[in-house]
């Protein structure tokens, strides 16, 4: 199925500015103003043609009648001079309600969009096909917003008049610069530099191979707990999401809690790494980092931490080691991580047999997946926030986006080796084999997540669209089955990233815990996510202190903090954050 690409829409924006009707013809949607023309009998024909789906005639008639009734009322209001209410943040500016025509344009768009989505919801077919149709239609509806075009955006027109054309000139400059970069600017990237004002927690690189650098952070307390912490971030992003600025750094907070912290900094792959596999990331990445961390600290046990894909790699590595008779984890912490891939949220629209086979044919035997491709995919999941908002502000109004460290990190994309990426897609997202004991062979052994002998801390974000929190919760049933009472699940507010990066010092948002869940785990059937949430208590502020207490509980005795990084075998080579993280895709 050919789904709209928001980045491509943005790149061709200039051709559409003055001609929304051309866009309307391309998508086969009702006209922008829409109510003076005949409604197409099947406006989604272009989307439906690739699927064996239908809409029941009775359902179609009901939707048509509802649409015509609402359209008729809107038209009457317009003719009588009544300004329609616009309950959508895209049209919250006073300019949209200042004139009846602007308000009517926005209101008719919202009505048409509502009808389009109702049609998408009404299709009869398989769950995966229906989700793909909903996603594709939502992409088109979002792209069609009158706020995206100078000809139909009264805010941009007012700015044009106010600045005597300067806003349009600046907008064109912004767009040309973004076309040069190949992506939409979401923040003032000149305001940040890795190692200067993001990724600044003091430390030293104590080991490196072609795949990663290992950073040991400098202690800030006179004593630390004996058990060190190894952090394994996602390899599809840069690690400094966990070490942005001092006030919102997970790394700095964890060091301040009296932990000796090590960080894996994945290398940004180039063509020399085009043949690396999932096994390489597990064996030469996570397992090697564990080995070095244990050697430097002299400890047999290590707290292992994984975030997103880093958590999948970390859990796989511990399962490989368990198959080899080794149990090096004092605890395992997983943040917004999938081990059970039966519910992958909206990402399912990009993954099916055809799409995976296409990737395998292109990259399975070697090659590099460009980081920009991944960035485009993730932007498509929230196009209004991550694409069209910036089209409107940067291009139509000529504004420079404000400095925001998280969005700077978001634009700092990372490549992936093709064989590793293809293995991951097929064996987890497509075939969901990781959760099945013995179904996968990794690094020469059959993996069984249930063989990992360590207490587990699992965090999910309530509004996560990449790792739905019930899917994160499902790891409870896969890990530590002999001692499930030692596992702890915490649910945070917000999304995949903002929920995690919620500093304890700010007192923002909230999180949920269910302290009675461990007593209920002795029953024959495990708690479902709904049962867990029904018994959970909401707490104001950050979930970070909950995790800090978990680490302290399993962290061993207090010992003097190390006076220098590394040891005789693994000596520091350069200051944190190291050079690997600074390589751009």
C-alpha positions in Angstrom: 0.0 0.0 0.0 1.3 3.5 -0.9 0.8 5.6 2.2 1.4 9.4 2.1 4.8 10.5 3.2 4.6 13.7 5.4 8.2 14.6 4.6 7.4 14.4 0.8 4.3 16.5 1.3 6.5 19.1 3.0 9.1 19.0 0.2 6.4 19.7 -2.4 4.7 22.4 -0.3 5.6 25.2 -2.7 3.6 23.6 -5.5 0.5 23.5 -3.4 0.5 26.9 -1.6 -1.8 28.7 -4.0 -3.8 25.7 -5.3 -5.6 23.6 -2.6 -8.0 22.3 -5.3 -5.1 20.5 -7.0 -4.4 18.8 -3.6 -8.0 17.9 -3.3 -8.1 16.3 -6.7 -5.0 14.2 -5.9 -6.4 12.8 -2.7 -10.0 12.5 -4.1 -11.3 14.1 -0.9 -14.3 16.5 -0.9 -13.4 20.1 -1.6 -11.9 22.3 1.1 -15.0 24.4 1.3 -16.6 21.3 0.2 -20.3 21.9 0.7 -21.1 23.4 -2.7 -20.0 20.4 -4.7 -21.4 16.9 -5.0 -19.9 14.5 -2.5 -17.9 11.7 -4.2 -19.6 8.3 -3.9 -16.4 6.6 -2.7 -13.8 9.2 -1.7 -11.5 6.5 -0.3 -11.3 4.5 -3.5 -7.6 5.3 -3.8 -7.0 3.8 -0.3 -9.4 0.9 -0.6 -8.1 -0.4 -3.9 -5.1 -2.3 -2.3 -7.3 -4.1 0.2 -10.1 -6.6 0.0 -12.5 -4.6 2.2 -16.0 -3.2 1.9 -18.4 -0.9 3.8 -21.8 -2.3 4.4 -24.4 -0.4 2.3 -26.6 0.4 5.4 -23.5 1.8 7.2 -22.5 3.8 4.2 -26.0 5.3 3.9 -26.1 6.2 7.6 -22.7 7.9 7.4 -23.8 9.8 4.2 -27.0 11.0 5.9 -25.2 12.1 9.0 -22.7 14.0 6.8 -25.4 15.7 4.7 -27.3 16.7 7.8 -24.2 18.3 9.4 -23.1 19.9 6.1 -26.6 21.4 5.6 -26.6 22.9 9.1 -23.1 24.3 8.6 -24.1 25.9 5.3 -27.2 27.5 6.9 -25.0 28.9 9.6 -22.6 30.3 7.0 -25.4 31.9 5.0 -26.9 33.5 8.1 -23.5 34.9 9.2 -23.1 32.6 12.2 -19.5 31.8 13.0 -19.0 28.1 13.7 -17.2 27.0 16.8 -13.8 25.4 16.1 -12.7 22.9 18.7 -9.3 22.1 17.3 -6.0 23.6 18.5 -4.9 24.1 14.8 -7.6 26.7 14.5 -7.4 28.3 17.9 -5.9 31.6 16.7 -8.3 34.6 16.7 -7.8 35.0 12.9 -9.7 31.8 12.2 -12.9 33.2 13.8 -12.4 36.8 12.7 -14.1 36.2 9.3 -16.9 33.9 8.5 -15.1 32.5 5.5 -12.0 31.4 7.4 -14.1 29.8 10.1 -16.3 28.1 7.5 -13.2 26.8 5.7 -11.9 25.3 8.9 -15.3 23.9 10.0 -16.0 22.3 6.6 -12.5 20.7 6.7 -13.2 19.3 10.2 -16.5 18.0 9.0 -15.0 16.3 5.9 -12.1 14.9 8.0 -14.6 13.5 10.5 -16.5 11.8 7.6 -13.3 10.4 6.1 -12.3 8.9 9.4 -15.8 7.5 10.0 -15.6 5.8 6.6 -12.2 4.3 7.6 -13.7 3.0 10.9 -16.6 1.5 9.0 -14.6 -0.8 6.7 -15.1 -4.5 7.0 -11.9 -6.5 7.0 -9.0 -7.8 9.0 -7.7 -5.9 12.0 -4.3 -5.2 10.5 -5.9 -4.0 7.1 -8.4 -1.8 9.0 -5.5 -0.2 11.0 -3.6 0.5 7.8 -6.6 2.2 6.2 -7.2 4.3 9.3 -3.6 5.4 9.4 -3.5 6.2 5.7 -6.7 8.2 5.8 -5.6 10.1 8.9 -2.4 11.0 7.1 -4.4 12.4 4.2 -6.8 14.2 6.4 -4.0 15.8 8.4 -2.2 16.9 5.2 -5.4 18.5 3.9 -5.8 20.9 6.7 -6.3 24.5 5.5 -3.8 25.6 8.1 -1.1 24.0 5.9 -1.6 26.4 3.0 -0.9 30.1 2.7 -4.0 30.5 0.5 -6.3 29.2 3.3 -4.4 30.1 6.5 -5.5 33.6 7.8 -2.8 33.6 10.5 -0.1 33.3 7.9 -1.8 35.9 5.7 -2.0 38.3 8.6 1.7 37.8 9.3 2.5 38.4 5.6 0.7 41.7 5.7 2.1 42.7 9.1 5.7 42.0 8.0 5.2 43.5 4.5 6.2 40.2 2.9 9.2 39.5 5.1 7.6 36.4 6.7 7.2 34.8 3.3 10.7 35.6 2.3 12.0 34.1 5.6 9.7 31.1 5.2 11.1 30.3 1.8 14.6 30.6 3.2 13.7 28.2 6.0 12.2 25.7 3.5 15.2 25.8 1.2 17.5 25.2 4.1 15.4 22.3 5.3 15.4 20.9 1.8 19.2 21.1 1.8 19.3 19.2 5.2 16.7 16.7 3.9 14.4 17.1 7.0 12.1 19.6 8.7 13.7 21.7 11.4 11.9 21.2 14.7 14.2 23.3 16.9 17.0 25.8 16.7 19.8 23.3 16.2 22.5 26.0 16.5 21.6 26.3 20.2 23.0 22.9 21.1 26.3 20.9 20.9 26.8 17.4 22.2 29.3 17.5 25.0 28.9 21.3 25.4 25.4 21.8 26.7 23.8 18.3 26.1 25.4 15.1 27.1 27.6 16.9 29.7 27.6 14.6 32.8 31.4 14.2 33.6 32.9 10.8 32.9 35.5 8.9 30.8 35.4 6.5 27.9 37.0 3.3 29.3 36.5 0.9 26.4 35.6 0.8 22.8 35.3 -1.6 19.9 33.9 -1.0 16.4 30.3 -1.2 17.8 30.3 0.9 20.9 32.1 3.0 23.4 31.7 2.4 27.2 31.5 5.5 29.4 32.1 5.4 33.1 30.6 8.4 34.9 32.4 10.3 37.7 30.8 9.8 41.1 29.4 12.7 43.0 29.0 11.0 46.4 31.7 9.9 48.8 30.3 6.4 48.9 28.4 4.3 46.3 26.6 1.0 46.4 28.7 -1.9 45.4 26.6 -3.0 42.5 27.3 -0.9 39.4 24.7 0.1 36.8 25.1 -0.6 33.1 22.8 1.5 30.9 22.0 0.1 27.4 20.2 2.8 25.3 18.4 2.2 22.0 20.7 1.8 19.0 18.2 3.6 16.8 18.9 6.8 18.7 21.8 8.6 20.4 22.3 7.8 24.1 22.2 11.4 25.3 18.4 11.3 25.5 19.3 9.9 28.9 21.8 12.8 29.5 20.3 16.0 28.1 20.9 19.0 30.2 21.8 18.7 33.9 18.3 19.5 35.1 16.7 16.7 33.1 19.5 14.1 32.9 18.6 10.5 34.0 22.3 9.8 34.1 23.2 12.7 36.4 20.2 11.8 38.7 21.3 8.2 39.0 24.9 9.1 39.7 23.7 11.5 42.4 21.7 8.7 44.0 25.0 6.9 44.8 25.4 4.6 41.8 28.5 3.8 39.7 27.1 4.3 36.2 28.3 2.9 32.9 26.8 3.8 29.5 26.9 2.1 26.2 27.4 4.7 23.4 26.5 3.0 20.2 28.5 3.9 17.1 26.6 5.5 14.2 27.0 2.8 11.6 28.7 3.5 8.3 29.4 1.2 5.3 32.2 -0.6 7.3 29.4 -1.9 9.6 27.0 -2.9 6.8 27.1 -6.6 7.6 26.6 -6.4 11.4 23.8 -8.6 12.7 21.6 -8.8 15.8 24.0 -11.3 17.2 26.8 -8.7 16.9 24.8 -6.2 18.9 24.1 -8.8 21.6 27.5 -10.5 21.8 29.9 -7.7 20.9 27.7 -5.0 22.3 25.7 -5.8 25.4 27.6 -8.9 26.6 30.9 -7.2 26.0 29.8 -4.2 27.9 28.7 -6.4 30.8 32.1 -8.1 30.8 34.1 -4.8 30.9 31.8 -3.3 33.6 32.3 -6.4 35.9 36.1 -6.3 35.3 36.4 -2.6 36.1 34.3 -2.7 39.3 35.4 -6.2 40.5 31.7 -7.1 41.0 30.1 -10.3 39.8 26.6 -8.8 39.6 25.5 -5.6 37.6 22.3 -3.7 37.5 21.3 -4.0 33.8 19.2 -1.2 32.3 17.6 -1.1 28.9 15.5 1.6 27.2 13.3 0.8 24.2 15.2 -1.3 21.7 18.1 -1.2 24.2 15.9 -3.1 26.6 15.2 -5.8 24.0 18.9 -6.2 23.4 19.7 -6.2 27.1 17.1 -8.9 27.9 18.2 -11.0 24.9 21.9 -10.8 26.1 20.9 -11.9 29.6 19.0 -14.8 28.1 22.0 -15.8 26.1 24.2 -15.7 29.1 21.6 -17.7 31.1 21.8 -20.4 28.4 25.5 -20.5 29.0 25.1 -20.9 32.7 25.8 -17.3 33.7 23.6 -14.9 35.7 25.4 -11.6 35.9 22.4 -9.3 36.6 21.6 -8.1 40.1 18.5 -6.6 38.6 17.0 -5.8 35.2 15.3 -2.4 34.5 13.3 -2.1 31.3 11.9 1.3 30.1 9.3 1.4 27.4 10.5 -1.9 26.1 8.9 -4.6 24.0 9.6 -8.3 24.6 6.1 -9.4 23.8 5.4 -8.0 20.3 1.7 -9.1 20.0 0.7 -5.4 20.4 3.0 -3.0 18.7 0.6 -0.1 18.4 0.6 2.1 15.3 3.9 0.8 14.1 2.0 -2.3 12.8 1.0 -0.2 9.8 4.6 -0.3 8.6 5.2 -4.0 9.2 3.8 -6.9 7.2 5.2 -9.8 5.1 5.5 -7.7 2.0 7.3 -4.8 3.7 9.7 -7.0 5.7 10.5 -9.0 2.5 11.2 -5.8 0.7 13.7 -4.7 3.4 15.3 -8.1 3.4 15.8 -8.1 -0.4 17.4 -4.7 -0.2 19.4 -4.9 3.1 19.2 -8.4 4.5 22.7 -9.4 3.1 24.4 -6.1 3.8 23.7 -2.4 3.6 22.8 0.6 5.8 19.3 1.8 6.7 19.6 5.6 6.7 18.7 7.3 9.9 16.5 9.7 8.0 14.3 6.8 6.9 13.6 6.0 10.6 13.1 9.6 11.4 10.5 10.0 8.7 8.7 6.9 9.9 8.4 8.2 13.5 7.4 11.7 12.3 4.5 10.0 10.4 3.1 8.6 13.6 2.4 12.2 14.8 2.3 14.3 11.7 0.4 17.3 13.1 2.9 17.7 15.9 6.1 16.7 14.1 5.5 17.8 10.5 2.6 20.1 9.8 3.1 22.3 12.8 6.6 23.2 11.6 5.4 23.7 8.0 2.9 26.3 9.3 5.3 28.0 11.7 8.6 27.8 9.8 7.5 28.1 6.2 4.1 29.9 6.2 4.9 32.3 9.0 8.7 32.5 8.6 9.5 31.8 12.2 12.6 30.1 13.6 11.6 27.2 16.0 12.6 27.7 19.6 15.6 25.9 21.2 14.4 22.6 22.7 17.0 19.9 23.7 14.7 16.9 23.2 13.8 17.9 19.7 17.5 18.6 18.9 18.2 15.0 20.0 15.2 13.8 17.9 16.8 15.3 14.8 20.2 13.7 15.5 19.3 10.4 13.8 21.2 7.1 13.6 21.8 4.6 10.8 21.3 0.9 11.3 23.1 -2.1 9.7 20.7 -3.8 7.3 21.1 -7.4 8.5 20.6 -6.4 12.1 17.5 -4.3 11.2 15.9 -7.1 9.1 16.5 -9.8 11.7 14.8 -7.5 14.3 11.8 -6.7 12.1 11.1 -10.3 11.2 11.8 -12.2 14.4 10.2 -9.7 16.8 7.7 -7.3 15.2 6.5 -9.7 12.4 6.7 -13.2 13.9 6.9 -12.3 17.7 9.3 -15.2 18.5 11.3 -13.6 21.3 8.7 -14.3 24.0 8.5 -18.0 23.0 11.1 -20.1 25.0 13.6 -21.7 22.6 12.0 -20.3 19.4 15.0 -18.2 18.6 18.7 -19.0 18.4 20.9 -16.0 19.2 24.7 -16.2 19.5 24.5 -19.9 19.0 22.1 -20.7 21.9 18.4 -21.0 22.3 17.0 -18.1 24.2 14.5 -18.2 27.0 13.6 -14.9 28.7 12.2 -16.8 31.7 15.7 -18.2 32.5 17.0 -14.8 33.6 17.3 -14.9 37.3 17.0 -11.3 38.5 14.4 -9.0 39.9 12.8 -6.8 37.3 11.7 -3.1 37.2 9.4 -2.4 34.3 8.3 1.1 33.3 5.6 2.0 30.7 4.2 5.4 29.6 0.5 5.7 29.6 0.2 7.6 26.3 3.0 5.8 24.5 2.2 5.2 20.8 5.4 3.3 20.1 5.3 0.8 23.0 1.7 0.7 24.3 1.9 0.4 28.1 0.0 -2.9 28.2 2.7 -4.3 25.9 5.4 -3.1 28.3 3.4 -4.6 31.1 3.4 -8.0 29.3 7.1 -8.4 30.1 6.0 -9.1 33.7 4.7 -12.5 32.6 7.9 -13.4 30.7 10.6 -12.4 33.2 11.5 -13.9 36.6 8.7 -16.5 36.7 10.1 -18.2 39.8 10.1 -15.0 41.9 7.4 -12.8 40.3 6.9 -11.0 43.6 10.3 -9.4 43.1 9.2 -7.7 39.9 7.8 -4.1 39.9 5.8 -2.3 37.3 5.5 1.5 37.3 3.2 3.4 34.8 4.2 7.0 34.0 2.1 9.8 32.4 2.8 11.1 28.9 4.5 9.4 26.0 7.4 7.3 24.9 10.1 9.9 25.6 8.5 12.7 27.6 7.2 10.1 30.1 10.7 8.8 30.7 12.5 12.2 30.8 10.5 13.5 33.8 13.0 15.0 36.3 12.3 14.3 39.9 13.2 17.9 40.7 10.4 19.4 38.6 7.4 17.7 40.3 5.6 17.4 37.0 3.1 14.8 35.7 2.3 11.7 37.7 2.8 7.9 37.9 0.9 4.9 39.0 2.0 2.0 41.2 0.1 -1.0 42.5 1.7 -2.1 45.8 -0.9 -4.9 46.2 0.0 -6.5 42.8 2.7 -8.8 44.3 0.3 -10.4 46.7 -2.0 -11.2 43.8 0.6 -12.9 41.7 0.3 -16.1 43.6 -3.1 -16.7 42.0 -3.3 -19.0 39.0 -3.9 -16.3 36.4 -1.6 -13.3 36.3 -3.1 -9.8 36.5 -4.2 -8.2 33.3 -3.2 -4.6 32.6 -6.7 -3.5 33.3 -6.8 -5.3 36.6 -3.4 -3.8 37.5 -4.5 -0.3 36.7 -7.9 -0.7 38.5 -5.9 -1.4 41.7 -3.2 1.2 41.1 -2.6 4.5 43.0 -1.7 7.7 41.2 1.2 9.7 42.7 2.1 13.2 41.7 5.6 13.9 40.3 8.3 11.8 38.7 8.7 8.0 38.8 12.5 8.3 39.1 12.5 8.0 42.9 10.6 4.7 42.6 13.4 3.3 40.4 16.1 4.7 42.7 14.6 2.8 45.6 14.5 -0.3 43.5 18.2 0.0 42.7 19.1 0.7 46.3 17.2 -2.3 47.5 19.3 -4.6 45.2 22.5 -2.5 45.2 24.5 -4.2 48.0 26.6 -2.5 50.6 28.0 1.1 50.6 31.6 1.2 49.5 34.0 4.1 48.9 33.4 5.8 45.5 36.0 5.0 42.9 38.7 7.7 42.7 39.4 7.2 39.0 37.7 5.6 36.0 38.7 2.3 34.5 41.5 0.1 35.8 44.9 -1.2 34.7 43.3 -3.2 31.8 40.7 -0.7 30.7 42.2 2.8 31.0 40.4 6.1 30.0 40.9 7.2 26.5 38.8 10.4 26.2 36.3 12.4 28.2 32.6 11.7 28.0 30.5 11.8 25.9 33.1 10.4 23.5 33.5 10.8 19.8 31.0 8.0 18.7 28.0 9.9 19.8 29.1 13.0 17.8 29.1 11.3 14.4 26.1 12.5 12.4 24.0 10.2 10.1 
